[in-house]
Amino acid sequence: MFGFGKKKKSISITAPITGKVVPLEQVPDPAFAQKIIGDGIAIEPEQGSLVAPFDGHVIHLIDTHHSLVLGHESGLELLVHIGVNTVSLQGKPFTTYVKSGDKVKKGDKLIDFDIAQIKEAGLPVITPIIVANGDIVAELKVNQGQATANSSELMEITLK
Amino acid sequence: MEKQFTIKNPQGIHARPAGAIMKKASEFANAQISLEFNGRKVSAKSITGVLTLGMKAGDSVTVITEGEQAAEALEAVGSIIESVLD
């Protein structure tokens, strides 16, 4: 009102993995494909390295090291899940560089993962990247195509 | 209302079961549903909250509900917690 309307906050999410960006519907797990967990995008990784997509902190690293939730200073929560059913690998193909509670800077190494080992186990490496608290999101724009870690913009999110 | 439930999922509460708990809890729009485990209490409607509890098979979690349909919500969320979703 009177020209002093609250400016909506926009957050740029940089690709955390190098690979091909595909819609969530292509993830062979209904919890992700049907967006039960939340809206977002998936990357078919070409390099086994996950880096921080923004400055923030690690809210939670799952103890089997295949997934984590990152927090942005705005309150946005991003869930990254490397592969499908990879919980069953008990952490073996994963090397972590962070723990729950750590502060991270954009581009910091979070988890390395052995793509060959995951595929040998018969599991997809496709990695959903999900907004875990979609209730604070007004709009989510996704850039599909090829993504380069710590370089391409993956998503632009406008908060309510 | 509150009641204790036991995690049956062999892999514990990872992303998929946490998503199922959140989805069920979210169906009860006018109920407040919390999970309490290991001295921490979170909203069952937050997947991040549910994941951060780090619950394993055999762990016992308390579901606490208030508001509309509190009893139904308690049983519905409890039944997801006790189901095997792997």
gemmi code that builds the backbone of each chain (N, CA, C; Angstrom):
import gemmi

chains = {
    "A": [
        ("MET", (0.830, -1.201, 0.000), (0.000, 0.000, 0.000), (0.865, 1.251, 0.000)),
        ("PHE", (0.417, 2.312, -0.601), (1.155, 3.579, -0.711), (2.545, 3.380, -1.311)),
        ("GLY", (2.692, 2.311, -2.115), (3.972, 2.090, -2.769), (5.028, 1.491, -1.871)),
        ("PHE", (4.655, 1.153, -0.646), (5.647, 0.550, 0.247), (5.368, -0.938, 0.459)),
        ("GLY", (4.810, -1.603, -0.540), (4.522, -3.038, -0.441), (5.784, -3.809, -0.133)),
        ("LYS", (5.627, -4.854, 0.647), (6.770, -5.673, 1.034), (7.385, -6.310, -0.213)),
        ("LYS", (8.667, -6.123, -0.381), (9.350, -6.696, -1.535), (9.507, -8.201, -1.321)),
        ("LYS", (9.114, -8.963, -2.317), (9.229, -10.413, -2.184), (10.683, -10.829, -2.313)),
        ("LYS", (11.077, -11.764, -1.461), (12.456, -12.191, -1.468), (12.664, -13.311, -2.482)),
        ("SER", (13.693, -13.142, -3.289), (14.003, -14.138, -4.304), (15.350, -14.790, -3.982)),
        ("ILE", (15.395, -16.096, -4.104), (16.602, -16.848, -3.768), (17.066, -17.606, -4.998)),
        ("SER", (18.353, -17.447, -5.302), (18.922, -18.171, -6.428), (19.625, -19.421, -5.900)),
        ("ILE", (19.278, -20.543, -6.484), (19.888, -21.808, -6.073), (20.799, -22.292, -7.184)),
        ("THR", (22.081, -22.329, -6.893), (23.064, -22.753, -7.879), (23.113, -24.278, -7.923)),
        ("ALA", (23.386, -24.819, -9.103), (23.447, -26.283, -9.232), (24.488, -26.844, -8.260)),
        ("PRO", (24.103, -27.844, -7.458), (25.069, -28.445, -6.531), (25.813, -29.637, -7.121)),
        ("ILE", (25.375, -30.070, -8.315), (25.957, -31.249, -8.966), (26.032, -30.945, -10.459)),
        ("THR", (27.078, -31.432, -11.123), (27.170, -31.324, -12.581), (26.405, -32.485, -13.216)),
        ("GLY", (25.535, -32.149, -14.155), (24.779, -33.201, -14.830), (23.587, -32.630, -15.568)),
        ("LYS", (22.718, -33.539, -15.973), (21.543, -33.141, -16.753), (20.368, -32.886, -15.806)),
        ("VAL", (19.729, -31.738, -15.976), (18.589, -31.376, -15.132), (17.317, -31.952, -15.752)),
        ("VAL", (16.572, -32.701, -14.966), (15.343, -33.331, -15.470), (14.197, -33.105, -14.485)),
        ("PRO", (12.941, -33.217, -14.962), (11.809, -33.031, -14.046), (11.758, -34.141, -12.993)),
        ("LEU", (11.177, -33.813, -11.855), (11.044, -34.784, -10.763), (10.288, -36.038, -11.195)),
        ("GLU", (9.382, -35.871, -12.147), (8.579, -37.007, -12.612), (9.456, -38.151, -13.116)),
        ("GLN", (10.700, -37.849, -13.487), (11.590, -38.894, -14.008), (12.310, -39.671, -12.920)),
        ("VAL", (12.093, -39.306, -11.663), (12.727, -40.041, -10.565), (11.904, -41.306, -10.295)),
        ("PRO", (12.543, -42.494, -10.354), (11.777, -43.737, -10.183), (11.472, -44.043, -8.716)),
        ("ASP", (10.857, -43.105, -8.045), (10.409, -43.265, -6.660), (9.214, -42.332, -6.497)),
        ("PRO", (8.027, -42.906, -6.269), (6.819, -42.070, -6.240), (6.867, -40.949, -5.198)),
        ("ALA", (7.594, -41.169, -4.112), (7.654, -40.126, -3.078), (8.232, -38.835, -3.653)),
        ("PHE", (9.154, -38.983, -4.602), (9.737, -37.807, -5.257), (8.959, -37.449, -6.519)),
        ("ALA", (8.661, -38.459, -7.357), (8.041, -38.207, -8.659), (6.673, -37.543, -8.504)),
        ("GLN", (5.942, -37.933, -7.445), (4.610, -37.347, -7.225), (4.674, -36.128, -6.313)),
        ("LYS", (5.893, -35.687, -6.025), (6.124, -34.470, -5.228), (5.512, -34.578, -3.833)),
        ("ILE", (5.457, -35.799, -3.297), (4.926, -35.973, -1.941), (5.835, -35.262, -0.949)),
        ("ILE", (7.137, -35.392, -1.176), (8.092, -34.765, -0.256), (8.166, -33.260, -0.497)),
        ("GLY", (7.989, -32.856, -1.751), (7.999, -31.430, -2.058), (8.318, -31.204, -3.520)),
        ("ASP", (8.257, -29.926, -3.928), (8.522, -29.569, -5.315), (10.021, -29.335, -5.500)),
        ("GLY", (10.464, -29.482, -6.714), (11.882, -29.250, -6.996), (12.252, -29.774, -8.360)),
        ("ILE", (13.436, -30.364, -8.435), (13.996, -30.790, -9.712), (14.945, -31.943, -9.424)),
        ("ALA", (15.353, -32.653, -10.463), (16.349, -33.710, -10.257), (17.521, -33.499, -11.202)),
        ("ILE", (18.676, -33.983, -10.800), (19.858, -33.957, -11.667), (20.325, -35.394, -11.865)),
        ("GLU", (20.586, -35.718, -13.128), (21.225, -37.002, -13.448), (22.728, -36.728, -13.404)),
        ("PRO", (23.422, -37.121, -12.328), (24.803, -36.661, -12.116), (25.791, -37.228, -13.142)),
        ("GLU", (26.696, -36.365, -13.556), (27.796, -36.791, -14.429), (29.111, -36.784, -13.660)),
        ("GLN", (29.117, -36.107, -12.515), (30.292, -36.132, -11.634), (29.795, -36.404, -10.218)),
        ("GLY", (30.558, -37.214, -9.489), (30.110, -37.641, -8.165), (30.489, -36.675, -7.057)),
        ("SER", (30.083, -35.423, -7.221), (30.424, -34.427, -6.214), (29.232, -33.512, -5.954)),
        ("LEU", (28.877, -33.392, -4.686), (27.791, -32.491, -4.273), (28.410, -31.319, -3.520)),
        ("VAL", (28.103, -30.096, -4.003), (28.619, -28.893, -3.324), (27.444, -28.032, -2.861)),
        ("ALA", (27.725, -27.100, -1.971), (26.662, -26.259, -1.419), (26.111, -25.318, -2.489)),
        ("PRO", (24.775, -25.258, -2.633), (24.162, -24.407, -3.655), (23.987, -22.958, -3.204)),
        ("PHE", (24.228, -22.705, -1.921), (24.137, -21.335, -1.379), (24.867, -21.294, -0.041)),
        ("ASP", (25.089, -20.084, 0.480), (25.613, -19.950, 1.841), (24.502, -20.363, 2.791)),
        ("GLY", (24.839, -21.160, 3.770), (23.800, -21.596, 4.706), (24.380, -22.552, 5.715)),
        ("HIS", (23.550, -23.502, 6.134), (24.058, -24.498, 7.075), (23.426, -25.863, 6.821)),
        ("VAL", (24.093, -26.875, 7.348), (23.594, -28.241, 7.221), (22.610, -28.465, 8.370)),
        ("ILE", (21.319, -28.540, 8.035), (20.319, -28.785, 9.077), (20.444, -30.233, 9.541)),
        ("HIS", (20.589, -31.122, 8.596), (20.647, -32.535, 8.970), (21.339, -33.358, 7.891)),
        ("LEU", (22.363, -34.096, 8.297), (22.988, -35.091, 7.411), (22.479, -36.450, 7.859)),
        ("ILE", (21.830, -37.181, 6.947), (21.317, -38.505, 7.299), (22.497, -39.439, 7.581)),
        ("ASP", (22.365, -40.280, 8.607), (23.551, -41.020, 9.063), (24.046, -42.047, 8.057)),
        ("THR", (23.256, -42.351, 7.041), (23.758, -43.212, 5.967), (24.342, -42.383, 4.811)),
        ("HIS", (24.459, -41.067, 5.029), (25.281, -40.177, 4.193), (24.836, -40.017, 2.745)),
        ("HIS", (23.610, -40.438, 2.424), (23.156, -40.322, 1.037), (22.235, -39.122, 0.848)),
        ("SER", (21.965, -38.402, 1.907), (20.979, -37.326, 1.819), (21.243, -36.305, 2.910)),
        ("LEU", (20.918, -35.051, 2.610), (21.015, -34.036, 3.651), (19.983, -32.943, 3.407)),
        ("VAL", (19.732, -32.181, 4.462), (18.855, -31.010, 4.355), (19.711, -29.789, 4.639)),
        ("LEU", (19.652, -28.813, 3.724), (20.409, -27.578, 3.880), (19.453, -26.444, 4.217)),
        ("GLY", (19.918, -25.534, 5.034), (19.106, -24.374, 5.382), (19.708, -23.099, 4.821)),
        ("HIS", (18.849, -22.278, 4.219), (19.244, -20.961, 3.711), (18.864, -19.930, 4.772)),
        ("GLU", (19.581, -18.824, 4.816), (19.305, -17.813, 5.851), (17.848, -17.301, 5.819)),
        ("SER", (17.200, -17.401, 4.653), (15.808, -16.963, 4.515), (14.841, -17.901, 5.223)),
        ("GLY", (15.330, -19.092, 5.614), (14.452, -20.090, 6.203), (14.125, -21.222, 5.237)),
        ("LEU", (14.494, -21.031, 3.974), (14.238, -22.085, 2.986), (15.040, -23.344, 3.338)),
        ("GLU", (14.389, -24.491, 3.198), (15.040, -25.774, 3.472), (15.099, -26.599, 2.187)),
        ("LEU", (16.287, -27.080, 1.857), (16.485, -27.833, 0.619), (16.955, -29.242, 0.966)),
        ("LEU", (16.205, -30.222, 0.474), (16.569, -31.627, 0.690), (17.242, -32.163, -0.572)),
        ("VAL", (18.437, -32.717, -0.422), (19.135, -33.341, -1.544), (19.244, -34.826, -1.230)),
        ("HIS", (18.824, -35.659, -2.179), (18.803, -37.105, -1.958), (19.558, -37.769, -3.103)),
        ("ILE", (20.796, -38.232, -2.829), (21.641, -38.785, -3.892), (21.181, -40.204, -4.219)),
        ("GLY", (20.621, -40.346, -5.424), (20.171, -41.656, -5.883), (18.833, -42.065, -5.288)),
        ("VAL", (18.394, -43.254, -5.682), (17.106, -43.781, -5.224), (17.368, -45.092, -4.487)),
        ("ASN", (16.748, -45.236, -3.331), (16.944, -46.422, -2.468), (18.379, -46.568, -1.974)),
        ("THR", (19.139, -45.498, -2.035), (20.557, -45.549, -1.662), (20.751, -45.641, -0.149)),
        ("VAL", (19.655, -45.501, 0.609), (19.727, -45.736, 2.053), (20.254, -47.152, 2.307)),
        ("SER", (19.932, -48.070, 1.367), (20.312, -49.478, 1.549), (21.816, -49.702, 1.431)),
        ("LEU", (22.559, -48.737, 0.899), (24.002, -48.905, 0.715), (24.785, -48.610, 1.998)),
        ("GLN", (24.072, -48.180, 3.034), (24.668, -47.986, 4.367), (25.897, -47.073, 4.340)),
        ("GLY", (25.865, -46.092, 3.447), (26.922, -45.083, 3.444), (28.149, -45.407, 2.627)),
        ("LYS", (28.264, -46.648, 2.133), (29.531, -47.079, 1.502), (30.003, -46.213, 0.331)),
        ("PRO", (29.142, -45.848, -0.642), (29.669, -45.069, -1.775), (29.834, -43.579, -1.467)),
        ("PHE", (29.644, -43.173, -0.229), (29.587, -41.746, 0.091), (30.724, -41.309, 1.016)),
        ("THR", (31.309, -40.169, 0.680), (32.326, -39.551, 1.533), (31.804, -38.179, 1.926)),
        ("THR", (31.679, -37.913, 3.215), (31.093, -36.638, 3.633), (32.185, -35.669, 4.100)),
        ("TYR", (31.920, -34.400, 3.877), (32.844, -33.345, 4.300), (32.211, -32.432, 5.338)),
        ("VAL", (30.951, -32.700, 5.663), (30.232, -31.865, 6.634), (29.455, -32.763, 7.588)),
        ("LYS", (28.968, -32.145, 8.679), (28.082, -32.852, 9.604), (26.907, -31.931, 9.943)),
        ("SER", (25.901, -32.479, 10.578), (24.730, -31.676, 10.947), (25.178, -30.483, 11.785)),
        ("GLY", (24.656, -29.317, 11.433), (24.968, -28.095, 12.184), (26.070, -27.246, 11.572)),
        ("ASP", (26.853, -27.817, 10.651), (27.962, -27.061, 10.048), (27.446, -25.907, 9.195)),
        ("LYS", (28.182, -24.777, 9.261), (27.926, -23.683, 8.317), (28.649, -24.003, 7.018)),
        ("VAL", (28.028, -23.639, 5.896), (28.677, -23.876, 4.603), (28.586, -22.614, 3.747)),
        ("LYS", (29.581, -22.482, 2.876), (29.585, -21.417, 1.871), (29.253, -22.047, 0.523)),
        ("LYS", (28.622, -21.257, -0.336), (28.319, -21.733, -1.687), (29.584, -22.311, -2.326)),
        ("GLY", (29.462, -23.524, -2.858), (30.598, -24.175, -3.525), (31.374, -25.121, -2.631)),
        ("ASP", (31.153, -25.062, -1.303), (31.853, -25.987, -0.396), (31.470, -27.429, -0.721)),
        ("LYS", (32.449, -28.302, -0.622), (32.191, -29.731, -0.820), (31.315, -30.246, 0.316)),
        ("LEU", (30.272, -30.977, -0.027), (29.388, -31.560, 0.992), (29.567, -33.083, 1.048)),
        ("ILE", (29.330, -33.718, -0.097), (29.417, -35.184, -0.168), (30.013, -35.567, -1.522)),
        ("ASP", (30.972, -36.487, -1.523), (31.386, -37.133, -2.768), (30.693, -38.487, -2.838)),
        ("PHE", (30.307, -38.878, -4.040), (29.641, -40.172, -4.187), (30.191, -40.906, -5.402)),
        ("ASP", (30.296, -42.229, -5.260), (30.889, -43.066, -6.299), (29.775, -43.549, -7.228)),
        ("ILE", (29.651, -42.867, -8.367), (28.549, -43.155, -9.299), (28.603, -44.623, -9.752)),
        ("ALA", (29.817, -45.118, -10.060), (29.956, -46.498, -10.550), (29.479, -47.495, -9.499)),
        ("GLN", (29.855, -47.238, -8.247), (29.473, -48.160, -7.167), (27.953, -48.184, -6.951)),
        ("ILE", (27.324, -47.026, -7.073), (25.859, -46.962, -6.904), (25.185, -47.723, -8.046)),
        ("LYS", (25.695, -47.531, -9.264), (25.112, -48.225, -10.422), (25.353, -49.736, -10.344)),
        ("GLU", (26.539, -50.126, -9.855), (26.830, -51.559, -9.704), (25.859, -52.222, -8.741)),
        ("ALA", (25.402, -51.453, -7.766), (24.431, -51.978, -6.803), (23.029, -52.030, -7.412)),
        ("GLY", (22.918, -51.600, -8.674), (21.634, -51.659, -9.374), (20.703, -50.508, -9.044)),
        ("LEU", (21.260, -49.426, -8.498), (20.398, -48.307, -8.084), (20.591, -47.096, -8.992)),
        ("PRO", (19.511, -46.336, -9.222), (19.631, -45.096, -9.999), (20.417, -44.046, -9.213)),
        ("VAL", (21.183, -43.235, -9.939), (21.977, -42.172, -9.280), (21.232, -40.841, -9.336)),
        ("ILE", (20.136, -40.804, -10.092), (19.377, -39.559, -10.247), (19.093, -38.958, -8.859)),
        ("THR", (19.321, -37.654, -8.761), (19.339, -36.990, -7.458), (18.272, -35.902, -7.362)),
        ("PRO", (17.181, -36.167, -6.650), (16.169, -35.128, -6.457), (16.684, -34.014, -5.522)),
        ("ILE", (16.338, -32.796, -5.893), (16.682, -31.616, -5.089), (15.357, -30.907, -4.810)),
        ("ILE", (14.941, -30.946, -3.548), (13.553, -30.655, -3.191), (13.479, -29.522, -2.175)),
        ("VAL", (12.503, -28.649, -2.347), (12.218, -27.671, -1.298), (11.411, -28.403, -0.212)),
        ("ALA", (12.001, -28.500, 0.980), (11.396, -29.304, 2.050), (10.305, -28.537, 2.796)),
        ("ASN", (10.292, -27.225, 2.671), (9.230, -26.438, 3.308), (8.556, -25.530, 2.277)),
        ("GLY", (7.860, -26.185, 1.366), (7.206, -25.480, 0.259), (6.155, -24.476, 0.701)),
        ("ASP", (5.720, -24.571, 1.977), (4.692, -23.646, 2.461), (5.175, -22.202, 2.475)),
        ("ILE", (6.485, -21.957, 2.440), (6.961, -20.563, 2.436), (7.258, -20.063, 1.017)),
        ("VAL", (7.020, -20.926, 0.023), (7.382, -20.584, -1.359), (6.179, -20.062, -2.136)),
        ("ALA", (6.364, -18.922, -2.822), (5.315, -18.384, -3.683), (5.483, -18.908, -5.105)),
        ("GLU", (6.735, -18.966, -5.557), (6.988, -19.372, -6.936), (8.338, -20.067, -7.035)),
        ("LEU", (8.372, -21.117, -7.842), (9.614, -21.864, -8.032), (9.855, -21.994, -9.531)),
        ("LYS", (10.972, -21.398, -9.985), (11.303, -21.493, -11.406), (12.521, -22.379, -11.570)),
        ("VAL", (12.490, -23.244, -12.566), (13.554, -24.223, -12.745), (14.200, -24.028, -14.108)),
        ("ASN", (15.522, -24.125, -14.134), (16.233, -24.074, -15.408), (16.645, -25.477, -15.795)),
        ("GLN", (15.985, -26.039, -16.795), (16.337, -27.389, -17.227), (17.487, -27.332, -18.218)),
        ("GLY", (18.004, -28.503, -18.542), (19.127, -28.581, -19.473), (20.361, -29.089, -18.768)),
        ("GLN", (21.499, -28.603, -19.182), (22.752, -29.061, -18.597), (23.157, -28.130, -17.456)),
        ("ALA", (23.573, -28.721, -16.337), (23.985, -27.897, -15.189), (25.446, -28.166, -14.850)),
        ("THR", (26.134, -27.106, -14.478), (27.511, -27.229, -14.002), (27.541, -26.815, -12.540)),
        ("ALA", (28.089, -27.692, -11.711), (28.110, -27.448, -10.270), (28.782, -26.117, -9.948)),
        ("ASN", (28.207, -25.398, -9.021), (28.711, -24.117, -8.520), (28.776, -23.045, -9.597)),
        ("SER", (28.033, -23.243, -10.713), (28.078, -22.261, -11.799), (26.674, -21.958, -12.343)),
        ("SER", (25.958, -22.993, -12.823), (24.632, -22.742, -13.410), (23.606, -22.441, -12.334)),
        ("GLU", (22.653, -21.564, -12.673), (21.518, -21.390, -11.767), (20.533, -22.528, -12.017)),
        ("LEU", (20.187, -23.237, -10.938), (19.297, -24.393, -11.051), (17.846, -23.984, -10.843)),
        ("MET", (17.617, -23.192, -9.785), (16.253, -22.775, -9.455), (16.273, -21.331, -8.977)),
        ("GLU", (15.160, -20.665, -9.236), (14.961, -19.347, -8.644), (13.662, -19.451, -7.853)),
        ("ILE", (13.753, -19.158, -6.567), (12.614, -19.349, -5.689), (12.199, -18.001, -5.101)),
        ("THR", (10.924, -17.687, -5.259), (10.386, -16.475, -4.654), (9.600, -16.878, -3.421)),
        ("LEU", (9.925, -16.252, -2.308), (9.226, -16.583, -1.061), (7.961, -15.761, -0.929)),
        ("LYS", (7.019, -16.301, -0.153), (5.758, -15.604, 0.102), (6.029, -14.331, 0.909)),
    ],
    "B": [
        ("MET", (-3.804, -35.077, 22.992), (-3.713, -36.514, 23.168), (-2.301, -36.941, 22.818)),
        ("GLU", (-1.844, -38.012, 23.436), (-0.546, -38.528, 23.039), (-0.460, -40.034, 23.218)),
        ("LYS", (0.429, -40.615, 22.420), (0.587, -42.065, 22.452), (1.946, -42.422, 21.868)),
        ("GLN", (2.515, -43.486, 22.378), (3.826, -43.917, 21.870), (3.674, -44.950, 20.758)),
        ("PHE", (4.546, -44.830, 19.766), (4.567, -45.785, 18.664), (6.014, -46.226, 18.431)),
        ("THR", (6.171, -47.401, 17.837), (7.520, -47.942, 17.615), (7.834, -47.979, 16.121)),
        ("ILE", (9.038, -47.526, 15.785), (9.481, -47.540, 14.382), (9.732, -48.985, 13.958)),
        ("LYS", (9.078, -49.376, 12.870), (9.234, -50.763, 12.405), (10.128, -50.831, 11.168)),
        ("ASN", (10.263, -49.711, 10.472), (11.031, -49.707, 9.236), (12.478, -50.127, 9.507)),
        ("PRO", (12.976, -51.176, 8.833), (14.347, -51.619, 9.120), (15.394, -50.516, 8.902)),
        ("GLN", (15.144, -49.636, 7.924), (16.126, -48.587, 7.600), (15.889, -47.314, 8.423)),
        ("GLY", (14.976, -47.381, 9.372), (14.685, -46.184, 10.152), (13.871, -45.185, 9.348)),
        ("ILE", (13.762, -43.956, 9.877), (12.949, -42.936, 9.204), (13.854, -42.091, 8.316)),
        ("HIS", (14.044, -42.578, 7.085), (14.794, -41.810, 6.089), (13.786, -41.019, 5.248)),
        ("ALA", (14.224, -40.512, 4.092), (13.401, -39.547, 3.348), (11.995, -40.062, 3.019)),
        ("ARG", (11.904, -41.296, 2.518), (10.588, -41.750, 2.045), (9.585, -41.921, 3.194)),
        ("PRO", (9.966, -42.661, 4.248), (9.014, -42.742, 5.376), (8.732, -41.387, 6.016)),
        ("ALA", (9.737, -40.528, 6.073), (9.501, -39.195, 6.645), (8.477, -38.438, 5.791)),
        ("GLY", (8.588, -38.608, 4.466), (7.632, -37.976, 3.557), (6.228, -38.506, 3.777)),
        ("ALA", (6.126, -39.814, 4.036), (4.811, -40.426, 4.261), (4.192, -39.915, 5.576)),
        ("ILE", (5.019, -39.768, 6.599), (4.519, -39.244, 7.886), (4.018, -37.808, 7.697)),
        ("MET", (4.844, -37.003, 7.005), (4.473, -35.606, 6.774), (3.173, -35.506, 5.975)),
        ("LYS", (3.045, -36.342, 4.946), (1.857, -36.279, 4.093), (0.611, -36.629, 4.903)),
        ("LYS", (0.702, -37.675, 5.692), (-0.455, -38.078, 6.496), (-0.806, -36.982, 7.501)),
        ("ALA", (0.217, -36.440, 8.165), (-0.029, -35.394, 9.166), (-0.676, -34.167, 8.520)),
        ("SER", (-0.237, -33.847, 7.296), (-0.730, -32.652, 6.611), (-2.192, -32.783, 6.193)),
        ("GLU", (-2.691, -34.030, 6.149), (-4.107, -34.214, 5.810), (-5.011, -33.658, 6.913)),
        ("PHE", (-4.454, -33.505, 8.111), (-5.230, -32.971, 9.234), (-4.882, -31.492, 9.409)),
        ("ALA", (-5.487, -30.676, 8.525), (-5.092, -29.267, 8.424), (-5.325, -28.501, 9.729)),
        ("ASN", (-6.355, -28.901, 10.479), (-6.695, -28.128, 11.677), (-6.284, -28.818, 12.974)),
        ("ALA", (-5.330, -29.719, 12.844), (-4.770, -30.351, 14.044), (-3.287, -30.016, 14.125)),
        ("GLN", (-2.825, -29.835, 15.361), (-1.380, -29.688, 15.574), (-0.855, -31.073, 15.915)),
        ("ILE", (0.130, -31.516, 15.146), (0.655, -32.868, 15.344), (2.163, -32.782, 15.547)),
        ("SER", (2.612, -33.266, 16.691), (4.042, -33.221, 16.989), (4.572, -34.620, 17.248)),
        ("LEU", (5.863, -34.758, 16.999), (6.568, -35.981, 17.357), (7.608, -35.617, 18.400)),
        ("GLU", (7.693, -36.436, 19.442), (8.703, -36.194, 20.468), (9.580, -37.429, 20.581)),
        ("PHE", (10.879, -37.199, 20.470), (11.833, -38.297, 20.525), (13.153, -37.775, 21.068)),
        ("ASN", (13.697, -38.510, 22.014), (15.034, -38.177, 22.506), (15.130, -36.734, 23.017)),
        ("GLY", (14.057, -36.266, 23.652), (14.087, -34.925, 24.232), (13.827, -33.802, 23.247)),
        ("ARG", (13.530, -34.142, 21.982), (13.240, -33.095, 20.993), (11.828, -33.259, 20.482)),
        ("LYS", (11.187, -32.113, 20.208), (9.816, -32.134, 19.717), (9.749, -31.353, 18.414)),
        ("VAL", (9.160, -31.963, 17.377), (9.072, -31.307, 16.064), (7.652, -31.450, 15.531)),
        ("SER", (7.329, -30.627, 14.544), (6.047, -30.765, 13.856), (6.116, -31.957, 12.904)),
        ("ALA", (5.092, -32.798, 12.956), (5.037, -33.934, 12.034), (4.750, -33.473, 10.612)),
        ("LYS", (4.374, -32.195, 10.454), (4.075, -31.667, 9.116), (5.324, -31.117, 8.427)),
        ("SER", (6.474, -31.207, 9.091), (7.731, -30.745, 8.499), (8.629, -31.937, 8.229)),
        ("ILE", (8.937, -32.176, 6.945), (9.801, -33.328, 6.643), (11.174, -33.126, 7.259)),
        ("THR", (11.632, -31.872, 7.281), (12.935, -31.603, 7.882), (12.901, -31.951, 9.365)),
        ("GLY", (11.832, -31.518, 10.037), (11.686, -31.823, 11.455), (11.700, -33.316, 11.709)),
        ("VAL", (10.922, -34.045, 10.913), (10.823, -35.492, 11.111), (12.191, -36.151, 10.877)),
        ("LEU", (12.888, -35.717, 9.815), (14.203, -36.310, 9.509), (15.223, -36.038, 10.608)),
        ("THR", (15.174, -34.820, 11.161), (16.207, -34.447, 12.129), (16.105, -35.259, 13.420)),
        ("LEU", (14.985, -35.916, 13.650), (14.891, -36.769, 14.839), (15.791, -37.999, 14.706)),
        ("GLY", (16.111, -38.386, 13.461), (17.032, -39.506, 13.235), (16.561, -40.819, 13.850)),
        ("MET", (15.272, -41.132, 13.691), (14.706, -42.306, 14.357), (15.065, -43.605, 13.624)),
        ("LYS", (15.420, -44.608, 14.424), (15.844, -45.912, 13.888), (14.795, -46.981, 14.205)),
        ("ALA", (14.937, -48.123, 13.523), (14.051, -49.258, 13.804), (14.133, -49.595, 15.291)),
        ("GLY", (12.987, -49.804, 15.896), (12.938, -50.152, 17.315), (12.780, -48.957, 18.239)),
        ("ASP", (13.061, -47.747, 17.722), (12.892, -46.544, 18.545), (11.417, -46.309, 18.837)),
        ("SER", (11.163, -45.733, 19.992), (9.800, -45.433, 20.385), (9.620, -43.912, 20.362)),
        ("VAL", (8.599, -43.455, 19.630), (8.370, -42.019, 19.463), (6.974, -41.686, 19.997)),
        ("THR", (6.858, -40.523, 20.614), (5.558, -40.095, 21.123), (4.910, -39.162, 20.110)),
        ("VAL", (3.688, -39.488, 19.717), (2.912, -38.607, 18.841), (1.965, -37.806, 19.736)),
        ("ILE", (1.956, -36.483, 19.536), (1.119, -35.598, 20.351), (0.209, -34.814, 19.410)),
        ("THR", (-1.097, -34.885, 19.638), (-2.025, -34.174, 18.750), (-2.957, -33.276, 19.553)),
        ("GLU", (-3.291, -32.145, 18.929), (-4.265, -31.209, 19.506), (-5.123, -30.677, 18.384)),
        ("GLY", (-6.315, -30.192, 18.734), (-7.160, -29.546, 17.732), (-8.171, -30.510, 17.138)),
        ("GLU", (-8.664, -30.119, 15.941), (-9.702, -30.915, 15.289), (-9.193, -32.300, 14.917)),
        ("GLN", (-10.013, -33.280, 15.094), (-9.694, -34.665, 14.715), (-8.414, -35.165, 15.372)),
        ("ALA", (-8.160, -34.710, 16.603), (-6.918, -35.084, 17.278), (-6.794, -36.599, 17.414)),
        ("ALA", (-7.899, -37.263, 17.739), (-7.837, -38.719, 17.937), (-7.550, -39.444, 16.630)),
        ("GLU", (-8.247, -39.002, 15.561), (-8.030, -39.633, 14.254), (-6.591, -39.410, 13.792)),
        ("ALA", (-6.112, -38.185, 13.988), (-4.752, -37.841, 13.559), (-3.734, -38.701, 14.306)),
        ("LEU", (-3.975, -38.896, 15.591), (-3.054, -39.697, 16.413), (-2.928, -41.110, 15.845)),
        ("GLU", (-4.058, -41.728, 15.553), (-4.023, -43.099, 15.056), (-3.483, -43.168, 13.630)),
        ("ALA", (-3.855, -42.194, 12.792), (-3.429, -42.213, 11.387), (-1.914, -42.042, 11.275)),
        ("VAL", (-1.370, -41.070, 12.015), (0.078, -40.829, 11.950), (0.806, -41.998, 12.615)),
        ("GLY", (0.248, -42.498, 13.710), (0.857, -43.641, 14.395), (0.934, -44.860, 13.500)),
        ("SER", (-0.110, -45.067, 12.704), (-0.113, -46.253, 11.856), (0.937, -46.136, 10.743)),
        ("ILE", (1.195, -44.920, 10.261), (2.285, -44.731, 9.281), (3.637, -44.996, 9.953)),
        ("ILE", (3.784, -44.498, 11.175), (5.049, -44.687, 11.901), (5.332, -46.175, 12.101)),
        ("GLU", (4.270, -46.944, 12.328), (4.477, -48.363, 12.610), (4.468, -49.231, 11.356)),
        ("SER", (4.275, -48.613, 10.168), (4.262, -49.430, 8.954), (5.670, -49.510, 8.364)),
        ("VAL", (5.876, -50.514, 7.543), (7.168, -50.695, 6.884), (7.055, -50.151, 5.461)),
        ("LEU", (7.851, -49.136, 5.162), (7.687, -48.415, 3.887), (8.898, -48.560, 2.981)),
        ("ASP", (9.830, -49.403, 3.340), (11.077, -49.460, 2.544), (10.869, -50.025, 1.151)),
    ],
}
model = gemmi.Model(1)
for chain_id, residues in chains.items():
    chain = gemmi.Chain(chain_id)
    for i, (resn, *xyz) in enumerate(residues, 1):
        res = gemmi.Residue()
        res.name, res.seqid = resn, gemmi.SeqId(i, " ")
        for name, pos in zip(("N", "CA", "C"), xyz):
            atom = gemmi.Atom()
            atom.name, atom.element = name, gemmi.Element(name[0])
            atom.pos, atom.b_iso = gemmi.Position(*pos), 0.0
            res.add_atom(atom)
        chain.add_residue(res)
    model.add_chain(chain)
structure = gemmi.Structure()
structure.add_model(model)
structure.setup_entities()
